[in-house]
Amino acid sequence: MKKAVPKFRTEDAEREFWASHDSTDYIDWRKAKRVTLPNLKPSSQTISIRIPKPMLDRLKLLANKRDVPYQSLLKMFVAERLKAEFKF
């Protein structure tokens, strides 16, 4: 008998849970079925942004130290700032 998957209040709570728990304790993957989702659309949008070259160079250097792509690091920085700005 598998354990019941808990209810999560936030996506972050769910992410933390699955990072420290084995899904095979909760889900019988042998019963899983393969599906195709042909109508999925990308949830991101390409934009163009002008950044001074020295700033971009520093971003790339920092990203290299953290071993992440510089565009991903930039998205992380923007997400952190948006979270801080919209905190009530």
N, CA, C and O atoms as a GROMACS GRO file, in nm:
protein
  352
    1MET      N    1   0.085  -0.119   0.000
    1MET     CA    2   0.000   0.000   0.000
    1MET      C    3   0.089   0.124   0.000
    1MET      O    4   0.177   0.138   0.084
    2LYS      N    5   0.064   0.213  -0.094
    2LYS     CA    6   0.141   0.337  -0.105
    2LYS      C    7   0.087   0.442  -0.009
    2LYS      O    8  -0.031   0.441   0.027
    3LYS      N    9   0.175   0.533   0.032
    3LYS     CA   10   0.134   0.646   0.117
    3LYS      C   11   0.053   0.745   0.033
    3LYS      O   12   0.074   0.756  -0.088
    4ALA      N   13  -0.037   0.816   0.097
    4ALA     CA   14  -0.115   0.918   0.027
    4ALA      C   15  -0.027   1.041   0.004
    4ALA      O   16   0.049   1.082   0.092
    5VAL      N   17  -0.038   1.098  -0.115
    5VAL     CA   18   0.036   1.220  -0.146
    5VAL      C   19  -0.028   1.335  -0.067
    5VAL      O   20  -0.148   1.357  -0.078
    6PRO      N   21   0.053   1.408   0.012
    6PRO     CA   22  -0.004   1.516   0.092
    6PRO      C   23  -0.053   1.632   0.005
    6PRO      O   24  -0.012   1.646  -0.110
    7LYS      N   25  -0.141   1.714   0.060
    7LYS     CA   26  -0.188   1.836  -0.006
    7LYS      C   27  -0.086   1.947   0.025
    7LYS      O   28  -0.038   1.957   0.138
    8PHE      N   29  -0.055   2.028  -0.073
    8PHE     CA   30   0.045   2.133  -0.056
    8PHE      C   31  -0.021   2.269  -0.071
    8PHE      O   32  -0.108   2.288  -0.156
    9ARG      N   33   0.020   2.362   0.014
    9ARG     CA   34  -0.036   2.497   0.008
    9ARG      C   35   0.025   2.579  -0.105
    9ARG      O   36  -0.041   2.663  -0.165
   10THR      N   37   0.154   2.552  -0.133
   10THR     CA   38   0.222   2.629  -0.237
   10THR      C   39   0.308   2.535  -0.321
   10THR      O   40   0.338   2.423  -0.282
   11GLU      N   41   0.345   2.585  -0.437
   11GLU     CA   42   0.435   2.509  -0.524
   11GLU      C   43   0.571   2.491  -0.458
   11GLU      O   44   0.635   2.387  -0.472
   12ASP      N   45   0.616   2.594  -0.385
   12ASP     CA   46   0.744   2.586  -0.316
   12ASP      C   47   0.742   2.475  -0.210
   12ASP      O   48   0.840   2.402  -0.195
   13ALA      N   49   0.631   2.463  -0.138
   13ALA     CA   50   0.619   2.358  -0.037
   13ALA      C   51   0.624   2.221  -0.103
   13ALA      O   52   0.687   2.128  -0.051
   14GLU      N   53   0.558   2.208  -0.216
   14GLU     CA   54   0.560   2.080  -0.287
   14GLU      C   55   0.700   2.048  -0.338
   14GLU      O   56   0.746   1.935  -0.330
   15ARG      N   57   0.767   2.150  -0.391
   15ARG     CA   58   0.903   2.131  -0.441
   15ARG      C   59   0.997   2.085  -0.330
   15ARG      O   60   1.077   1.993  -0.350
   16GLU      N   61   0.986   2.147  -0.214
   16GLU     CA   62   1.069   2.108  -0.100
   16GLU      C   63   1.040   1.965  -0.056
   16GLU      O   64   1.131   1.889  -0.023
   17PHE      N   65   0.912   1.929  -0.056
   17PHE     CA   66   0.873   1.794  -0.015
   17PHE      C   67   0.936   1.690  -0.108
   17PHE      O   68   0.999   1.595  -0.062
   18TRP      N   69   0.918   1.708  -0.240
   18TRP     CA   70   0.968   1.608  -0.334
   18TRP      C   71   1.121   1.606  -0.341
   18TRP      O   72   1.180   1.506  -0.384
   19ALA      N   73   1.185   1.714  -0.301
   19ALA     CA   74   1.332   1.717  -0.299
   19ALA      C   75   1.386   1.627  -0.189
   19ALA      O   76   1.501   1.583  -0.195
   20SER      N   77   1.304   1.598  -0.088
   20SER     CA   78   1.352   1.517   0.025
   20SER      C   79   1.275   1.386   0.043
   20SER      O   80   1.297   1.315   0.141
   21HIS      N   81   1.186   1.352  -0.050
   21HIS     CA   82   1.109   1.229  -0.040
   21HIS      C   83   1.117   1.152  -0.172
   21HIS      O   84   1.130   1.212  -0.279
   22ASP      N   85   1.109   1.022  -0.164
   22ASP     CA   86   1.114   0.935  -0.282
   22ASP      C   87   0.972   0.915  -0.334
   22ASP      O   88   0.885   0.868  -0.261
   23SER      N   89   0.948   0.949  -0.460
   23SER     CA   90   0.814   0.939  -0.517
   23SER      C   91   0.763   0.795  -0.522
   23SER      O   92   0.642   0.772  -0.524
   24THR      N   93   0.853   0.697  -0.524
   24THR     CA   94   0.809   0.557  -0.531
   24THR      C   95   0.739   0.513  -0.402
   24THR      O   96   0.671   0.410  -0.402
   25ASP      N   97   0.754   0.589  -0.294
   25ASP     CA   98   0.680   0.560  -0.172
   25ASP      C   99   0.534   0.604  -0.184
   25ASP      O  100   0.450   0.560  -0.106
   26TYR      N  101   0.505   0.689  -0.281
   26TYR     CA  102   0.373   0.748  -0.294
   26TYR      C  103   0.301   0.711  -0.424
   26TYR      O  104   0.178   0.711  -0.429
   27ILE      N  105   0.377   0.680  -0.526
   27ILE     CA  106   0.319   0.656  -0.659
   27ILE      C  107   0.369   0.522  -0.713
   27ILE      O  108   0.488   0.492  -0.706
   28ASP      N  109   0.276   0.444  -0.767
   28ASP     CA  110   0.314   0.318  -0.832
   28ASP      C  111   0.340   0.348  -0.979
   28ASP      O  112   0.248   0.351  -1.061
   29TRP      N  113   0.467   0.370  -1.011
   29TRP     CA  114   0.504   0.410  -1.147
   29TRP      C  115   0.480   0.301  -1.250
   29TRP      O  116   0.479   0.328  -1.370
   30ARG      N  117   0.460   0.176  -1.205
   30ARG     CA  118   0.430   0.068  -1.301
   30ARG      C  119   0.292   0.087  -1.364
   30ARG      O  120   0.265   0.034  -1.472
   31LYS      N  121   0.205   0.160  -1.297
   31LYS     CA  122   0.070   0.185  -1.348
   31LYS      C  123   0.063   0.313  -1.432
   31LYS      O  124  -0.042   0.346  -1.486
   32ALA      N  125   0.173   0.383  -1.442
   32ALA     CA  126   0.175   0.508  -1.518
   32ALA      C  127   0.156   0.481  -1.667
   32ALA      O  128   0.200   0.378  -1.718
   33LYS      N  129   0.092   0.575  -1.734
   33LYS     CA  130   0.072   0.564  -1.878
   33LYS      C  131   0.138   0.682  -1.947
   33LYS      O  132   0.135   0.794  -1.897
   34ARG      N  133   0.198   0.655  -2.061
   34ARG     CA  134   0.263   0.759  -2.139
   34ARG      C  135   0.156   0.839  -2.213
   34ARG      O  136   0.064   0.783  -2.272
   35VAL      N  137   0.169   0.972  -2.209
   35VAL     CA  138   0.074   1.058  -2.279
   35VAL      C  139   0.150   1.158  -2.365
   35VAL      O  140   0.267   1.185  -2.342
   36THR      N  141   0.080   1.211  -2.464
   36THR     CA  142   0.136   1.315  -2.548
   36THR      C  143   0.052   1.440  -2.530
   36THR      O  144  -0.071   1.433  -2.528
   37LEU      N  145   0.117   1.553  -2.518
   37LEU     CA  146   0.047   1.680  -2.500
   37LEU      C  147   0.081   1.770  -2.619
   37LEU      O  148   0.168   1.856  -2.608
   38PRO      N  149   0.014   1.750  -2.732
   38PRO     CA  150   0.052   1.819  -2.855
   38PRO      C  151   0.021   1.968  -2.856
   38PRO      O  152   0.081   2.042  -2.935
   39ASN      N  153  -0.070   2.014  -2.773
   39ASN     CA  154  -0.112   2.154  -2.779
   39ASN      C  155  -0.046   2.242  -2.674
   39ASN      O  156  -0.089   2.355  -2.651
   40LEU      N  157   0.058   2.191  -2.608
   40LEU     CA  158   0.128   2.272  -2.508
   40LEU      C  159   0.201   2.386  -2.576
   40LEU      O  160   0.266   2.369  -2.679
   41LYS      N  161   0.189   2.502  -2.517
   41LYS     CA  162   0.261   2.617  -2.569
   41LYS      C  163   0.368   2.657  -2.468
   41LYS      O  164   0.346   2.644  -2.348
   42PRO      N  165   0.482   2.705  -2.514
   42PRO     CA  166   0.586   2.746  -2.420
   42PRO      C  167   0.532   2.854  -2.325
   42PRO      O  168   0.456   2.942  -2.366
   43SER      N  169   0.572   2.845  -2.200
   43SER     CA  170   0.523   2.942  -2.103
   43SER      C  171   0.616   3.062  -2.090
   43SER      O  172   0.593   3.151  -2.007
   44SER      N  173   0.720   3.065  -2.169
   44SER     CA  174   0.811   3.180  -2.164
   44SER      C  175   0.805   3.256  -2.296
   44SER      O  176   0.762   3.203  -2.399
   45GLN      N  177   0.849   3.379  -2.290
   45GLN     CA  178   0.847   3.464  -2.408
   45GLN      C  179   0.985   3.524  -2.427
   45GLN      O  180   1.049   3.568  -2.331
   46THR      N  181   1.030   3.525  -2.548
   46THR     CA  182   1.159   3.583  -2.581
   46THR      C  183   1.149   3.735  -2.581
   46THR      O  184   1.056   3.792  -2.638
   47ILE      N  185   1.245   3.799  -2.516
   47ILE     CA  186   1.250   3.945  -2.516
   47ILE      C  187   1.391   3.989  -2.554
   47ILE      O  188   1.485   3.909  -2.554
   48SER      N  189   1.403   4.115  -2.586
   48SER     CA  190   1.534   4.173  -2.615
   48SER      C  191   1.558   4.280  -2.511
   48SER      O  192   1.471   4.363  -2.484
   49ILE      N  193   1.677   4.280  -2.453
   49ILE     CA  194   1.710   4.378  -2.351
   49ILE      C  195   1.852   4.430  -2.376
   49ILE      O  196   1.943   4.352  -2.404
   50ARG      N  197   1.869   4.557  -2.366
   50ARG     CA  198   2.001   4.616  -2.386
   50ARG      C  199   2.066   4.637  -2.250
   50ARG      O  200   2.011   4.704  -2.162
   51ILE      N  201   2.183   4.577  -2.234
   51ILE     CA  202   2.258   4.587  -2.109
   51ILE      C  203   2.399   4.635  -2.144
   51ILE      O  204   2.458   4.588  -2.241
   52PRO      N  205   2.452   4.729  -2.067
   52PRO     CA  206   2.590   4.774  -2.094
   52PRO      C  207   2.686   4.655  -2.093
   52PRO      O  208   2.674   4.565  -2.010
   53LYS      N  209   2.781   4.656  -2.186
   53LYS     CA  210   2.875   4.545  -2.200
   53LYS      C  211   2.946   4.511  -2.069
   53LYS      O  212   2.956   4.393  -2.037
   54PRO      N  213   2.995   4.608  -1.992
   54PRO     CA  214   3.061   4.572  -1.865
   54PRO      C  215   2.967   4.498  -1.768
   54PRO      O  216   3.010   4.408  -1.697
   55MET      N  217   2.840   4.538  -1.767
   55MET     CA  218   2.744   4.471  -1.680
   55MET      C  219   2.721   4.327  -1.726
   55MET      O  220   2.715   4.235  -1.644
   56LEU      N  221   2.710   4.308  -1.857
   56LEU     CA  222   2.691   4.174  -1.912
   56LEU      C  223   2.814   4.086  -1.884
   56LEU      O  224   2.800   3.969  -1.851
   57ASP      N  225   2.932   4.144  -1.896
   57ASP     CA  226   3.055   4.070  -1.868
   57ASP      C  227   3.058   4.024  -1.722
   57ASP      O  228   3.096   3.911  -1.692
   58ARG      N  229   3.017   4.113  -1.631
   58ARG     CA  230   3.016   4.078  -1.488
   58ARG      C  231   2.910   3.971  -1.460
   58ARG      O  232   2.933   3.881  -1.379
   59LEU      N  233   2.795   3.980  -1.528
   59LEU     CA  234   2.690   3.879  -1.513
   59LEU      C  235   2.740   3.742  -1.559
   59LEU      O  236   2.718   3.641  -1.493
   60LYS      N  237   2.807   3.740  -1.674
   60LYS     CA  238   2.861   3.615  -1.726
   60LYS      C  239   2.967   3.557  -1.633
   60LYS      O  240   2.972   3.436  -1.613
   61LEU      N  241   3.051   3.641  -1.577
   61LEU     CA  242   3.154   3.596  -1.484
   61LEU      C  243   3.090   3.534  -1.360
   61LEU      O  244   3.131   3.426  -1.316
   62LEU      N  245   2.991   3.601  -1.304
   62LEU     CA  246   2.922   3.550  -1.187
   62LEU      C  247   2.848   3.419  -1.219
   62LEU      O  248   2.851   3.325  -1.139
   63ALA      N  249   2.785   3.413  -1.334
   63ALA     CA  250   2.714   3.292  -1.375
   63ALA      C  251   2.812   3.176  -1.390
   63ALA      O  252   2.782   3.063  -1.352
   64ASN      N  253   2.928   3.204  -1.445
   64ASN     CA  254   3.030   3.100  -1.461
   64ASN      C  255   3.076   3.047  -1.325
   64ASN      O  256   3.095   2.927  -1.308
   65LYS      N  257   3.093   3.137  -1.228
   65LYS     CA  258   3.132   3.095  -1.093
   65LYS      C  259   3.025   3.007  -1.029
   65LYS      O  260   3.057   2.914  -0.954
   66ARG      N  261   2.898   3.036  -1.060
   66ARG     CA  262   2.787   2.959  -1.002
   66ARG      C  263   2.751   2.838  -1.088
   66ARG      O  264   2.664   2.759  -1.051
   67ASP      N  265   2.817   2.825  -1.201
   67ASP     CA  266   2.796   2.714  -1.294
   67ASP      C  267   2.652   2.708  -1.344
   67ASP      O  268   2.590   2.602  -1.348
   68VAL      N  269   2.600   2.824  -1.383
   68VAL     CA  270   2.467   2.832  -1.444
   68VAL      C  271   2.476   2.921  -1.568
   68VAL      O  272   2.565   3.006  -1.576
   69PRO      N  273   2.388   2.902  -1.664
   69PRO     CA  274   2.388   2.992  -1.781
   69PRO      C  275   2.356   3.135  -1.737
   69PRO      O  276   2.276   3.155  -1.645
   70TYR      N  277   2.416   3.233  -1.801
   70TYR     CA  278   2.398   3.371  -1.757
   70TYR      C  279   2.254   3.417  -1.772
   70TYR      O  280   2.207   3.498  -1.693
   71GLN      N  281   2.182   3.366  -1.873
   71GLN     CA  282   2.042   3.406  -1.889
   71GLN      C  283   1.957   3.351  -1.775
   71GLN      O  284   1.864   3.417  -1.729
   72SER      N  285   1.989   3.231  -1.728
   72SER     CA  286   1.917   3.174  -1.614
   72SER      C  287   1.945   3.254  -1.488
   72SER      O  288   1.854   3.277  -1.408
   73LEU      N  289   2.069   3.295  -1.470
   73LEU     CA  290   2.103   3.375  -1.353
   73LEU      C  291   2.029   3.509  -1.357
   73LEU      O  292   1.979   3.555  -1.255
   74LEU      N  293   2.021   3.569  -1.474
   74LEU     CA  294   1.949   3.694  -1.488
   74LEU      C  295   1.801   3.676  -1.453
   74LEU      O  296   1.742   3.761  -1.386
   75LYS      N  297   1.741   3.565  -1.498
   75LYS     CA  298   1.600   3.536  -1.464
   75LYS      C  299   1.584   3.518  -1.313
   75LYS      O  300   1.485   3.563  -1.256
   76MET      N  301   1.681   3.454  -1.249
   76MET     CA  302   1.675   3.436  -1.104
   76MET      C  303   1.679   3.572  -1.034
   76MET      O  304   1.604   3.595  -0.940
   77PHE      N  305   1.766   3.660  -1.079
   77PHE     CA  306   1.777   3.793  -1.019
   77PHE      C  307   1.646   3.871  -1.035
   77PHE      O  308   1.600   3.935  -0.941
   78VAL      N  309   1.588   3.866  -1.154
   78VAL     CA  310   1.464   3.937  -1.179
   78VAL      C  311   1.352   3.879  -1.092
   78VAL      O  312   1.274   3.954  -1.034
   79ALA      N  313   1.345   3.747  -1.083
   79ALA     CA  314   1.241   3.682  -1.002
   79ALA      C  315   1.254   3.721  -0.854
   79ALA      O  316   1.154   3.749  -0.789
   80GLU      N  317   1.378   3.723  -0.802
   80GLU     CA  318   1.400   3.761  -0.662
   80GLU      C  319   1.354   3.905  -0.638
   80GLU      O  320   1.291   3.935  -0.536
   81ARG      N  321   1.387   3.993  -0.731
   81ARG     CA  322   1.351   4.134  -0.714
   81ARG      C  323   1.200   4.155  -0.722
   81ARG      O  324   1.142   4.232  -0.646
   82LEU      N  325   1.137   4.084  -0.816
   82LEU     CA  326   0.991   4.094  -0.828
   82LEU      C  327   0.923   4.045  -0.700
   82LEU      O  328   0.827   4.106  -0.653
   83LYS      N  329   0.973   3.936  -0.646
   83LYS     CA  330   0.917   3.883  -0.522
   83LYS      C  331   0.930   3.985  -0.410
   83LYS      O  332   0.836   4.005  -0.333
   84ALA      N  333   1.044   4.049  -0.400
   84ALA     CA  334   1.067   4.150  -0.295
   84ALA      C  335   0.978   4.272  -0.318
   84ALA      O  336   0.925   4.327  -0.221
   85GLU      N  337   0.962   4.316  -0.441
   85GLU     CA  338   0.883   4.435  -0.471
   85GLU      C  339   0.734   4.413  -0.445
   85GLU      O  340   0.664   4.505  -0.403
   86PHE      N  341   0.686   4.291  -0.470
   86PHE     CA  342   0.543   4.265  -0.456
   86PHE      C  343   0.505   4.210  -0.320
   86PHE      O  344   0.388   4.179  -0.296
   87LYS      N  345   0.602   4.199  -0.230
   87LYS     CA  346   0.574   4.154  -0.094
   87LYS      C  347   0.498   4.265  -0.022
   87LYS      O  348   0.541   4.380  -0.023
   88PHE      N  349   0.389   4.231   0.039
   88PHE     CA  350   0.307   4.334   0.105
   88PHE      C  351   0.334   4.338   0.252
   88PHE      O  352   0.275   4.418   0.324
   0.00000   0.00000   0.00000
